[in-house]
């Protein structure tokens, strides 16, 4: 019996509890999925539902981490390391083991005892919770396997479901990116088999569980060929989860699918659209992996496609995953149908057919207003089901439930997408299916998989061919966002409950909630379940509820009024310009602190595409709005005015108070300072913006500033050129460095990009010509080259934060660089370590470095916010290499070990936010780094080879993981990807963080990692 409702046909009664739902309405398109409380109304013939209700915090995906794209010097992009490829974690060890929760595991049965029958459900939430409930009702054991750690998502189950699972396991992978990944799944298999149960089947409860379910079921069969478990196998898992791969595999089978293009950069999409030229211009843009129409946009112009692309990339979707790609698809007009199936041994049973009622609503292209059940004899259904069975065959969905969406377009069926799991929405449709067909997909699934002795056709028809009535789900649509919800109108509610079609209802709004316009399934106001023997009567009731929604009469609301003489409280908001690398961490922290965050891009998408996906693992980016630059806004001032205007427009529309505009990455420094100045916010001002970005002007400004006061300061000897011409030759003649050691580098770039030590005039000329006109790793074309004196000496980094000119040194680093792979000078980063003045023998030298940095900041008017200064000690005196008015980069890989070494809040990201947003907290920060509690180190893993990566040496990799000081590792390469010799920070193999209370242990492990680099760590082809 289905736990939600009684079967209407025989009017059986049962106790049921209130079910919770995942239909939370996000405040904006990037909001993370969360739970809501609600009220379930039942007709008088039912036993009243309990008032049990839970409130859930928003999703947190700290345990589901991603490495986004990282560009190398030749514009090669390392592919994404997906959730199940993650090597890292944020707390403790970055390699997790299987964990068990809930009831203790019973001891294995003796060989002579009969084993209890059990089912495995991977990810027991949404309809997966109903599968588990039904299995428990049949007195089966249920093994609940979670495919990743996410307690909020795992609790997203109907509260009237049983959850007394026999055992719950959380599966986290070690190194899923290596070819030798099966032993990791085998650990789970051994754990499951040790329970001593007779495993009957392994089922994906939700979309997130599909991948692990495929692998687990496959391995269970390999372990025991006589196992009752059935599997789809793992060979085509990616095509069953990734919408693009799905379409291409179905197309390869000769079936009609939509035109499509997957992309991670705007230029890919732009080129595709220019070739395609759709007419009429109707294009769908959506995330590669998501659910519930999350992030799906219908676009009517190239500009709208661009906007949708920028809204999707790198954001958390409704499954709690980071969008790692965008899919652009042909828009299929016409009616959309759902085909729910169960497949066993390649034989498919269609359990339900639904017709979706999708319409343009509230500016959204295809809001789902409702869905009704159909039978196979209705127009188009036989063609659609026959087509869909072929789709299942093409994707090797042969032993699982299926939930497919198909459109009827130009007189033929065309796949939208299909999942190898049950229809979602927490199974709220099950009682309607029962009343119309006499069965439902969950019931069919368990009956089929638990009774393999009989053919499916003897139990259930191949198609739903007869009906006992008509059924529908009518979703409540809201057309207002101005008022505060009070209650569902009592007269309307009574009218609905008196309808003969009424079966149950669920309302997702709580008193006091602000009404939201319905734009997707997460912003529905509620749902009414309906069934009737008379189709016309059902349709009449459906239309009446639609009328109630359209007029607004179903909602009792109060106008949100401002108190006279008092403005409505505004939410504080920070705009972050270019939230890449460490800027992404800064933006994420702002979200966690409760600020609204506006993402600002400093250039067009095409110019920024190398950086758009540069997001550190485990970082949640949840933007409340995005401001991009329009093509043609080439003037820096014009761009700043446009951006400031857009920020003010958003603030006015949403009642935000803009409290700061901050740079995220180096590329965002100029625009952030100009915009902050225009908005009269705390900033460094725009007068010296160019000097803070342009390395040549930077040094000249420092020299001139102190020269005007009659003071001397050591700066580098240099010349900026836009070509290697006669004047350059004359300057080199007048300088005549001896020995000839000259640094040549781009005027604007980062991470040692194209920095070269030249030992002859010819090398200087050749490298100048190499740099000029080339796009650097910041996505900016080099229009100038710096020829500089080579500074020999120890290089330090002073990471600080300032407020109104008061400077605090937050972290002091010492760089370790080496001359490798063609460099004749130590330019390639090997690592960095923190220093504390009172612990070092050269404390006076370090004090001089910090005081020198303060003078540089004074000259450049860097008086507010973070600063990242690189200073070399040359012949006993400090000399500026460069300084940026932003946080230390390297994607903040250093942050966790700095916090471990010095304490919470004493890292530069935290201090940067404090310096701008909290004067009192800033005043309490120490002026210098405190004593070490432990000793942190960052190791940059380098390559000396060129080739295609076949695999990482597992033995050496595991040696790193086992090191005493090991804290984390992040590899920036993938099997099949090209590996280059490391020449700058864009060609690292990876990075590793170490920390230990004994510095000798850290030194030993650090040295060993660099030995491992030369011992076959990378196996190349």
N, C-alpha and C positions, 0 to 999 in steps of 0.2 A: 504494500500500500504506500502511496506517495505521502510524505510527511507534511506537505504544505496544506493540503485541503482534502476534504473527503471526496470520494468519487460521487459526482452528482447523480449519476444514473440510478444507483441503488440507495442513495441518501445515507450511506454508512457514516458513522460519526467516529471521530477520534480526537484525542487531545493533541493540540499542536501549539507550538510556541511561536512568538513573534519572530519573523525572519528579518535579519538585517540585510542590507543591500549594498552593492558597490556602485550605485548610481550617484556618486557624489558630484555635485556641480562645482567645477573649478572656478576660481575667481577670474582666471584668464587662461589663455590657451596653453600656457606653460605650467599651470598649477599641477602639483603632484596629486595623484589619486588618493582620496581619503574616505573614511566612512561617514555616514550621517545617521542620526536617529530619525525615527519616523513612526507613523502609526499605521497598523494594519486593521482594516475594518472587515468584519465577516458578517454574512447574512444571519438572521436569527436562527436558522436551522443548524448552524454550526456551533460547536463548543467555542466560546470566546477564546481568542488567542491571548497568551500571557503578555504582560507589559514589559517583559525583559528587554533591555536595550543596553547597548554598549556604545561608548564613544571611542573613536580610534584616532590616534595621532596620524599626521600625514606620512606617506611612505618615506622610508629611509633606505638608501641603497648603498650604504658604506661597504657592505660585503659583496656588492656586485660591481666590479671595477672594470674600467675600460682604459686601454691605451689608444688614444686617437692617432691621427696621422702625424708623421714627423718627416719633414722634408730633408733630403740629403743634398749635397752640393750640386748634383746634376738633375735636380727637380724630381728624382725618384721619390715616391711616397711609400713608406712602410705600411703594409696593410694593417687593418684594425686587429688588435688582440681582443677578442670578444669576451663576454662575461665568463664563459667557461674556459677561456684561455688565460684568465688572470693569474699572474704570478705573485700578486702583491695584496697586502692588507694593511689597514691603517693602524691597528693596535697589536702589540705583541708580535708573535711570529707571523710572518707573511705566508706561511704554509699551514693550512688548517687540516685537521683530521675529521673523520666522521664523528658526529656527536649524537647522542641519544637523549630524548626527553620523554616526559609523560611516564606511563607505567614502566617498571623495570622489565627487562627482557626475561621471559621464562627460560629455564634450562632446556637444552635440546631433548627431544623425545628419545627414548631408547629405541634401538633398531627393531625391537619386536612390537613396540606399541604403534597403533595406527596414528597417523599424523592428522592434525586438525587442518581443515581446508582454509586457505587464506588467499586474499587478493592484495595486490600492491596498487596503491593509488599514488601517482607522482604529482605532488602539489594539490593537496586536499582543500581547495577553496573554489569559490563560484560553484558551477555545477559539479565539479569534482567532489565537493563536500556531500552532494546529494548521492553520488555514486557510492561513496564510502558509507553513508547512512543506510542506503538500501542494502548494501552488503552486510552491514551489522544487523539489520533487521532480519536477515536470513540466517543469522547465527554463524556467520563467517568471521574469521579473524581478518583484521584490516591492518596492513603495514603502511603507515603514512610516511612517504619519502618526500622531503622538500628538496627541490633542485638548487636552492640557494638560500642563504640566511636572510630572512625578511619577516620578522614576527608580525608586522602590521598586515602584510599581504596574506600571511598564513592564517590570520584570524578573520579574514574576510569571508566568513561562511554564514549561512542562514542559522540564526541562533536556536531554531527548533530542530536542528540536526543533531544527531548523536555524534560525539567526537571522542568516545571512549576507545580510541584505537589501541590495538594490542601493543604496538611499538611505533615510535616516531623517530625517524632518522633524518638528519640534515646532511646533505652531501655537498662538500666543497672540494674542488679539484686542486691537485698539486700543480703539475705542469701539463696542461691540456694542449699546449702548443707544440709539444714534441711528438714525433711519430710513435713513440712508445707509450701511448696514453691508455691502452687497454688495461694494464695492471691496476691503474687507478680505479677504473670501474669494477675490476675484479675484487678490489677491497670491499666495495659495496655488496657485490654478489656474495662473497664469503660471509659478510655480516648478515645478510638476509637469510642465507641457507643455514647459518648457525642457529637460527631461531627454531628450526626443527618442524616447520610447517610444510604442508603440501600446497605449494603455490599454484593456484589455478589460472591466474591471469595477472597481467601488469598493464595498467591503464593510465593514460595521461589525464589528470583531472582538470587541467587548465592549459592554456597555450604555452605558458612558461615551462610546463613539464614535458612537452613533446620530445625535445631532444634527448633528455636523460632517459625517458621512457623507452625510446628506440634503442638506446645503447644498453640499458639495463636488461630489457627483455631479450635482446640478442645474446648477451653474455650468459644469461640464465640458461638459454637453450644450448649454447656451446658447452656449458659446464655439465649439463645433463640432457642429452639428446632425447630422452624419454619424457622430458618435462611437458606438462600440459600447457605451459605458457606459449602464447603466439606472439609474433613480432612483425613489424613492418621493416625491420632491419635499419641499419644506420647509414647505408650508402646514399640514400636520397633524403636524409633528414634535412639538410640545408634547403633543399627545394621545397620541402613541406613547411618550412618556417619563414623563409625569405621570399617576399612577394615577387621580387624580380626573378629569382631563380625558378620559382614556381611557374611563372608565365612562360619563361624560355623553355623549360622542360616539357610543358604541355604543348607549346608551339612545335617543338621538335617531334612530338608524336603525331603531328599533322592535324591538330585541332585548332579551331579559331580562337585566338586570344587577342587582347588589346595591344596596340602599339605602346611601347614603353622604353624608358631610358633610366638607368640608375646612375647616380652621380654623387660625388663628394665635393665637387668644385663647381662654381657658377659657370665657368667657361665651358665645361662639358655640356651643361644644359643649354646654354645660349647657342652653342654650335648646333646641337641637335634640333632645337626649335627653329633655327634659321633654315635648316634643310627640310624639316617636316612641313612647316607653314600650314598648320591646321586651319581648315575653313569649314564651318564657322569655328572661331577660336574658343574652343571649350576643352580645357586641359585640367586633369586632376594632378595635384601635387600632394604627396603624403610621405610619412616616414617609412623606411624599409621594414621595420618591425614595430607594430603597435596593435591596438585593439580599440573597438568601440568608436570608430570614426575619429579617433584622436589625431588631431593635426591634419586631417584631410581637408583640402581646400580646392574648390572649383575656381579656376582662373580663366579670365577672358582676354588677357593681354600679356605680353612679355614682362611688363613691369609688375603685374600681379604674380606671375610665376616667380620672379626674383624675390619679391617680398615673402612669398610662402616658403621659398628655399631658406631664406635667412631666419625665418621663424622656427624652422625645424632642426637645423643642424646643431648637434651637440646638446640638445635639451633633453630633460627627463620626460619620457612618455608615460602613458597610463599604466604600462606594465612595470613601471619602476626601472626601466632600462634607458640608457642614453642612446638617443638616435645617432646612428653611425653612418647614415646615408639617406638620400632622398630619392624617391621614385616619382618620375613624371610619366603620366599615362594618358592615353586616349580616353576622353570622356564618353561613356556609353549612355546615351539617353535611352529611355524606355523603362519598363517595369523590372524591378529586381525581385528575384525569388530566392528562397532558401531551400536547400536539399539536405536534410539530416539523415545520416546513414549509419549502419553498422555493417562492418565487413569481416568475414571469417574465411580464411583460406582462399581469398580472392573473390568470394561470392558476396555480392553486395545486396543489402536490404535497405530500401528507402523507408525510414520510420516516420517521416513527416515532411510535408511540403507547405511552405509558408509563402505568402505574397506580402512584400513590404509596401507600406504606404509612405513613400518618401516624397517630400515636397520642399521647394525653396521656402525658407522661413527665417525671419529676423536677420536677413543678410547672409545666412548660411545656405549653401547650395542644395543640401539633401538631408533635411532633418527627418528622422523616423517618427511619424505620427502614430503608427500602429502596425500590426501584422495579423493576418488571418490565415487559418488553415485551409488547405486545398486537398483535392483528391486527384488521382492519376487521370481520371476521365475528363478533366477540365481542359480547356484549350491550352495548347503548348506544353502541357506537363509531361506527356510521354517523350516528346523531343528533348525537353530539358533534362529529364532523368536519364535517358539513354546517353545523352552527351556527358552528363556528370559522371556516370559510371565509367566512361572512357577516360575522363579526367582522373578519377581515382586510380585506374589502371596505370595511367602514364606516370603517376607520382608514387606508384607502388604502395598505395594505401590499401592493404589487403587484410590486415588484422587489427582493426581499431574502429572506434566511432569516427564519424566525420561530420563536419559542419561546413557546407559549401554555399557560396553566394554566386548566383548566375543572373546575368541580365539578358533580356530578350531585346536584341538590337538588330535592326535591319533584317527582320524576319529570320533570325537564327540565334541560338544561345551562345553567349560569350562569358567565359569565366571572369568573375571578379576576384575571388580568392577562396581557398578551402583550408580548413584546419583538421588535423587528425585527432580531434577531441570532440566532446559533446557540444551541442548548442549551449551558449553561455547564459548570462543574465541570471545566474544562480538558480537555474531550473524553475523559475517562476511560471514557465509555460507548461510544465508537466501536467498539472491537473486539467488544463484545457485540452491537451492532447488526449488524456485519458477519456474525457467526456466525448470527444469527437470520434476518436479511433477505437477507444477501448484499451489503449496501451500508449507508452511513451518511449523515447529513445533510451533513457537510462534503464528502464525495465527490459527493453529488448536487448540492450548491451549485455546485461548480466545473465539473462536467460540464455543468450546465445553462447557466451564465453564459458558459462558454467555447465553447459550441457552439450559438449562437443560430439556426443554419440549420435545426436539427431541432426539432420540437415536443417538449416535455418528456415527453409521454405515450409517445413512441416509445422512450425510454430507461428511464424509471422509471414504475412504476404510479402512478396517482393516489393510491392508498392502499396501505399494506402489507397485502396480501391473502393471501400465502402465507408460510409459515415453514419454515425448515430446522432449527429447534430452538427452545428456550426460553431466555430470558436474563433476568438480574436483577443488580442491584447491592445488596449487603447492607452497610449501614453498621453499624459497631461502636459500640454504645451503652455508655456508662459510667454506673453507678448510684452511684458512690462519689466522695467528694472528701476523704477522710480520710487516704489512704495515698500513698506515693511509688511511682511506676511503676519497675519493674526491667526487665521484658522481657515479651514475649508468651509465654505458657506453651508450652513446647516440645511437650508432648503434644497440646495443643489445636491448635497450629500444624501438627503432623504429621498430625493427624486431618483438619484442613481441607484440607491439600494432597493428601491421599489421596482426597478426595471426587472422584467422577467429574465433578461440576459445577464444580470449581475451575478457574479460569483465571488469576487473578492476585490479589494482595493488596497493600495499602498501609497502613502503620501510622503514625499521626501523632504518637505519643508517643516521647519520648526518655528513656533511663534517667535517673532523678533528677527527672523532671517530677512535679509533684503531680497526682494524678488529679483530674479535673473532671467533674462530672455533666453529661451531655449534655442541652443544652436547645435547640440549634439546629445548623445545619450547620457552624458554626465550633467546636463542641465535640465533634464526632465523634472517636472514638478511632482509627478506621481504616475501611477499605472492602475488601470482598471482591467481586471480579467473578466471575460464575457463568454457566455455560451448560450445557445438556444437551438431548439429544434426547427424554428422558423427563421430562415435566412433573412427575410425582409424585416422581421422584427429586430434581429440583431443589428442589421445595417441602420435601422432607424435609431436605435439606442446609441450606436457608435456616432452617428451624425449629431445627435443631441449633445453628447459629451463634448464633441468638437465645437459645437456652437457655444457651450458654456465657457470653454477655454478662450475662444476667439473674442467673446464679449467681455471676458474677465469676471463674469458673475460668480464663477466657482470659487474665486479667491476673495476672502474678506481681508482687506489690507488697510493700513493706515499710511497717510501721507507722511513722509519723513520731513519734519519741519525743523528748521534751525531755531534755536532759542533766540528771542529778540535781543538784539544788542550783543549777541555772542555767535561767533562763527562756528560752524561745525568743525569738530576736531579733525585736523589733517594728519594723514599718515606720512611719516618722514621717509624721504626717498633720496637715494644716491645714484647718480649717473656714473657708470664706469666706462671709460673709453678704451676700447680694445681689450676685453677681458680674456686674454690669452695667457698661457704660461702661468706665472705666479699671479697675474691679474685675475685668472679664473678662480684661484683660491681666495683672493681678496673679495671677489664678488660673492662667492659661496658663503664666506663668513658674514658678509652683510645680510644675506638672506637669513642666516641662522640667528642673527642679532635682532631680527624683526623688521629690518628696513625693506622698503620696496626698492627694487633695483631696475634701473633702465640701462640696457646695453646700448652703447653707441659705437658704431664702426667709424673709423677715421677716414676710410676711403671706400670706394665702390667694392662690391662683392668680388669682382674680377681681380682687382688689385690685392684684395685681402685673402684670396683663396688658399695661399700657402699656410695661413695662420688660423683660419676659421676652425680647424679641428684640433688645434694644439691645446688640448684640455687634459690636465693631469688625471691619472686614474683615481676613481673613487670620489671625484668632485661633483657635487650636485649644482648644476647651473639652472636657476629658476628665475628667468627674467619676467618682469611685469610688462615691459614694453621694449621694443627695439627701434633704434633710429639709425638708418643707414644713409650714406651720402649719395645724392643723385648724380648721375653722369653729367659731366659738364661743369660741376662746381669745383673748378680748379683753383680759384683764389682761396688762400687760407682764411682770410677775413670773411669772405662770403660764406665759406663752409661753416665757420664758427657762428655767424649770425643765423644761418639756416638751422644749425643744430640746436642753438639756444632757443630758437622759436619753437622747434618741435618738442623740446623738453618742457617748455612752458605750456604748450598746448596739451600735452599729456597730463601735466600736473593739474591744469585747470579742469580737464574732463574727469579726472579721477580723485580730485581733492587731495593731492599730494603736496607736501612741503619739501621743496628741493633743498637739501642741507649741504650737499657737496657734489662736486664733479671731480672725479679722481682718474688718473691714468692707470690702466691695467698693465699694458706692455709699453715698451719703448716707443712703438709707433703711435701711441695715444697721448704722449706727453704734450705736444704742441697744441692739439685741439682741446685737450682738457683744460689747459691753462687759459686759453683764449675764451672758452665758453664760461669757465668759472668767473673770469673777470667780468664778462658781459652780464652775468647773473648776480654780480656783486657778492660772490661767495669767497671763502678763504682760499687764496691761491698765491702762487709765486709771481703773478703778473705776467703780461705777455711781452714786455719790452725786450727781455733777454731770452725769449723762447728759442730763437734760432741758435743762440750761443749755448744753450743747454742741450741741443740736439746735434749740432754740427761740431765735430771734433776739432776742426781747424779753428773756428770762431771761439770755441770753448777755451783753448789755450791762449789765444790772442787776447781775449777778454780778461783772463786772470792776470796776464802780464801787464796789460795796459792799466787795469784797475789799480794795482799796487804801484805801478810806475808813476801814475799821476799823483800819488801821495808820497812819492820819493822813497818808497819801500821796494826792496828786492824780493822776488820769489822765484824759485826754481821751476821753470816750465820747459817743455821739450822744444828743441829747435825743429822747425818745420816749414813746409811750403805746400800750399794747395794748388793743384794744377787741373785744368780740364783737357790738357793734351801734353804730350811730351814734345816740347818744341825748343827753340833756341834759348828762350828765357829760362827754361828749366835747366838746360845745359850750363848756362852762365851761373845760375844759383849754385849748382853742384860744384862748379869750379871755384867759386868764392868760398864755399864752405870747406871743401876738400877734406872730408872726414878720413881719419887715419887711426886704426885700420878702417877700410871701407865696409861699414855695416850700417845699412839703411833700411828702415821699415817702410813698406809701401802697403797701403790699405785704403778701402773705400772711406769717403768722408762720413757716410751714414750707413751703418750696419750693426751687427751684433754677433757675439759668440765666436770671435776670431775668424769671421767669414772673410776669406780672401786676404788675410793678413800674411805678409811674407817678408822674411829677412833677405834682403838682396846684398850680394857680396861684390857686385860690379855694376858699373853704369849701364851695361847692356841688360842686366837683369832688371834694373829699375825701369828701363824703357819698355821692355817686354811685359812686365807685370802691370805697368800703367795702362798699356794698350789692352791687356786682358780684362782689366776691371771696367774701364770706361764703356758705357752703353749697355752693360750687363745688368740684369735684374738681380739684386741681392736677396738674401734670405728673409728680409723683411718685406719683400714684395715691391721694393722701390728700385727704380732704375738708377744706377750709379752715374751721376753727372759730374763727379769730381773725385780726385785721388789725393790722398795725403802722403807726402814724402817726409818722413820724420827721422830724427836721431834715434838710434837704437839704444835703449836704456838697459844696461846690464845691472842686475841686482835682484833682490828678493821682492816679490810682488805681494802686496797686501790688499785686502778689501775691507772697507769701512762701511758697514750697513747701518744707517741711522734713521732717525725720525726727528722732525723739527716742528715747533709751534711758535709762531711769532718770533722767529730767529733764535729761539732756545734749542740747542742741539743735544741729542742724546745718542751716544754710540750704543747700538743695540747688540750688534755682533761684529767681532773682529776676526777676519779670516786670513789664513796664509795659503796662497796658491802653490800647487805643485804642478809645474809644466815641464815638458820634455821636448826635445827636437827629434821628431820621428817622421817617417814617410815623406822624405824629400825636404823637410824643413831644416834649415841650417841653424835655427835658433829655437830655444825652448818656447814654443808657441802653443803646442797641443796640451790641453788640460788633462792631467792625470788624476787630480783630486784636490781637496781642500780641507783644512782643519781649522777649528776655532782656537782662538788665543785669549788668554786673560792676563792683563798686564802684570798683576802682582805675582803670577805664577811663572813668568818668563824671565830669563836672565837679561834679555835685551829690553827690559821694561821701558827704559828711557827712550829708546828708538821707537817703540810702539806709541808712546805718548807723543813723540814728535810727529808721527804719522797722523794721529788723530787731530792734533792742533793744526797741522798743515791742511787737513781736510776741512776743518772749520773755516779756515781762511778762503779756501776755494769756494765753499758754499756761500760765503759772504760776497765774494766777487761776482758770483753768478745769481745772486739774490734768490737762492734756494732756501727759503725761510719757513716753508710750510710742507708738511708731509714727508714721505720717504725719500731717501737718497741712497744711491749705490755708487760708491767711489772706489776706483782702482788706482793705487798709488805704489810706485816703486821706490825703494830705498837705493839711491845711486850715489856711491862714493860718500856715504855718510849723511846724505840729505835727501828728504822726500821730494818726489817729482810726480806730477799728475800724469796718469795714463789717460783716464777719462772718468766722467761722472755722469750719472743719469738721475733725474728727479723722479724715480720710480723704485719699486722693490727689486731686490736681488732676483734674478731669473731662475733658469734651470728648472722651471715648472715647480718651484718650491719643494723639490725632492728633499731638501735639507731641513724642512720645518720640523718634522717630528723628532729628529734627533737633537735639534737645538732646544726644543721644549724639554726633552728628557735631560739634557745637560744643564740647562739654566732655570727651567721652571715655566709654568703656564703663563702666557701673556708676555713672555720675554723673548719672543721671536719678532722678526721685522714686520710680518703681515699684521699681527695684533697691534704692534706699536704704531704702525702707519695709520690704522683706523683710529686708534686712541688719540693720536696727535691732531687729527682733524675733527673728531666727533666728541671727545671727552676731555676737557681741559684738566679736570681734577685728577682723573686717572693718569693722564700724561705727566702731571707734576710729580706723581709718586714713582714713576719709572726711574731706575738707577741711571746715573750719567754714563756709567761704563758697564760692560758685561760683568756679572757677578762670578764668583768662583765656580769652577766646574763641580757638578755633582757626579758627572760621568763625562767621558770624552767622545765627542761625535766626530765622524769623518764621512765625507762623501767621496766615493770612488767612481771615476768615469772609466768605463770599460772600453778599451780601444781595440781596433783591428789593424793588423799589418798586412792583410791579404785582400785580394779581389776575387770575387766569385759569387756563385749562387748558393745560398745556405741550404744544405741538405738536412742537417740537424745540429742541435747543441749537444756537446758531449755530456751525457747524463751523469757520469761519474764525477766529472769536474764541477758540474753545476750543483750536484748534491753536496760536494765538499764545501762549496760556498755557503749553502743553506745551513750546514752544520757548524759553521764557525761560531765561536763564543760571542763575538761582538756583532754578529749579523742581525740587522733589523729589517732590511727590505731590499728587493732587487726588482728592477724593471728593465726588461730587454726590449729594445726598439727594433727588433728584426723578427722575421717570420720565415718559416720554411718556404723555399721557392723564391724568396726575396733576394735582391742583389746586395752584396756586402762590399763596401769600399774601404780602402785604407783610411784610417781616421786622420783628418787634417784640420778639423775644426769641431765645434760643438754640434754641428749638424750631421756629422758622420760618426758619432759615437755608436758603439754596439749596444750600450746600455749604461745604467748607473746603479750603484749599490750604496746603501747607507749602513754605517757601522756605529756602534756606541757601546761603551763598557766602562765600568768604574776603574778598571786598570788600563792605563794608556798603553802599556807595553803589549797587552793583548790586542788592542786596536792596531798598533803599529805592525804587529806580526801578521794579522789577518789582511791588512791593507797591502803589505808587501807580497803576500801569497797570491792575492787576486791578480796582481800584475804579472806574477810568474805564470799563473794559469792561462793568461792571454796568449802565451807563447808555447803552450803545451797541448795544442789541438782543441782548445775550447770550442771553436767553431769548425764544423766539418763541412767543407765547401766542395762544390762541383766545379 
